[in-house]
Amino acid sequence: MELDVGEKVGLLIERKRNIGFSVLINGSFKGLLYENEIFEPIETGMQIEGYIKKIREDGKYDVSLKPQGFLNVIESNCSLILDKLKITGELKLSDKSNPDEIIQQLQLSKKAFKRAIGVLYKEKKIIIEKSRILLLKKH
């Protein structure tokens, strides 16, 4: 049985490595979850859902905790930001914010955050100010 890129899978976090975590995929396959793609607490022994990101030449898999593909990712990131804005009315973040602040508040990389706010801005759902983002109220 082979796994396909984009497939949703079960992950068992096996051990910490210098570039991320070794994982067991669906109880059968070896994979790697890279440190720079982790935006939530992870520890050895955890069982979580993930997605096949890439099948390497050595037969091992690279995995992600978020669905892959621009449309899947952007839609989920936009929803996350809108949900936060609906609760708080504003985010004390902007496209100039420190990446660590973005990760702390939204569990998104700065790149993913900027893409999502760009889409929301073009859809006229938010206002981007110098040091905050506001939900655009419908009239």
C-alpha positions in Angstrom: 0.0 0.0 0.0 1.4 3.4 -1.1 0.5 6.8 0.3 -0.3 9.7 -2.0 0.8 13.3 -1.7 -2.0 15.3 0.0 -3.4 12.2 1.7 -4.7 12.6 5.3 -2.8 10.2 7.6 -2.4 9.3 11.3 1.0 10.3 12.8 2.8 8.9 15.8 5.5 11.3 16.9 8.5 9.0 17.5 11.6 11.0 18.3 13.1 14.5 18.1 15.8 15.0 15.5 17.9 18.0 14.7 15.6 19.1 11.8 12.2 18.0 13.2 10.6 14.8 14.4 10.6 11.2 13.1 7.1 10.0 12.7 5.3 6.7 12.1 2.6 7.1 9.5 -0.5 5.0 9.7 1.5 2.6 11.9 3.5 1.4 8.9 5.6 4.1 7.1 8.5 6.3 8.2 8.3 10.0 7.8 9.7 13.3 8.9 7.9 16.4 10.2 10.2 19.4 9.8 10.7 21.8 12.7 10.0 24.9 10.6 6.5 23.6 9.8 5.4 23.1 13.4 3.3 25.8 14.9 1.8 24.0 17.9 3.3 22.0 20.8 4.5 18.6 19.7 6.1 15.9 21.9 7.2 12.3 21.5 4.4 9.8 21.8 1.7 12.1 20.6 -0.8 10.8 18.0 -2.1 13.5 15.6 -3.4 13.8 12.1 -1.2 15.0 9.3 -0.8 15.1 5.5 1.7 13.6 3.1 3.7 16.5 1.8 6.3 14.7 -0.3 7.5 11.2 -1.2 11.3 11.3 -1.1 13.7 9.2 -3.3 14.7 7.1 -0.3 11.0 6.0 0.0 10.4 8.0 3.2 7.7 10.6 3.5 7.8 14.3 4.4 4.6 15.2 6.3 2.8 18.4 7.4 0.2 19.1 10.0 -1.8 21.2 7.6 -3.4 20.2 4.3 -1.2 20.9 1.3 -1.9 22.8 -1.8 -2.4 26.6 -2.1 -6.2 26.5 -2.1 -6.5 24.2 0.9 -4.0 26.2 2.9 -5.2 29.7 2.0 -8.8 28.9 2.7 -8.1 27.4 6.1 -5.7 30.3 7.0 -8.3 32.9 5.9 -10.9 31.2 8.0 -8.6 31.2 11.0 -7.9 34.9 10.8 -11.6 35.8 10.2 -12.6 33.7 13.2 -10.1 35.5 15.4 -11.3 38.9 14.1 -14.9 38.0 14.8 -14.1 37.4 18.4 -11.7 40.3 19.1 -12.6 42.8 16.4 -8.9 43.4 15.7 -5.6 41.7 15.5 -2.5 43.6 16.8 -0.6 42.3 13.8 0.3 43.6 10.4 2.3 42.6 7.4 5.3 44.2 9.2 4.9 42.1 12.4 7.6 39.9 13.9 7.3 36.3 12.7 7.3 35.1 16.3 4.3 37.3 17.2 2.4 35.8 14.3 3.2 32.3 15.3 2.3 33.0 18.9 -1.1 34.5 18.0 -2.2 32.5 15.0 0.2 29.4 14.7 0.9 30.5 11.2 4.2 31.3 9.5 4.7 35.0 8.4 4.5 33.9 4.8 1.2 32.1 5.3 -0.2 35.0 7.3 0.7 37.6 4.6 -0.8 35.5 1.9 -4.1 35.1 3.9 -4.4 38.8 4.8 -3.7 39.6 1.1 -6.6 37.5 0.0 -8.9 38.9 2.8 -7.9 42.5 1.8 -8.7 41.9 -1.9 -12.0 40.4 -0.9 -12.7 43.6 1.1 -13.1 41.7 4.4 -10.4 43.4 6.4 -8.6 46.7 6.7 -4.8 46.5 7.2 -3.4 49.4 9.3 0.1 50.1 10.4 0.0 48.0 13.5 -3.3 46.2 13.4 -5.9 44.4 11.2 -9.6 45.2 11.5 -12.6 43.3 10.4 -14.5 45.3 7.8 -18.1 45.5 8.9 -20.7 44.8 6.4 -23.2 47.7 5.9 
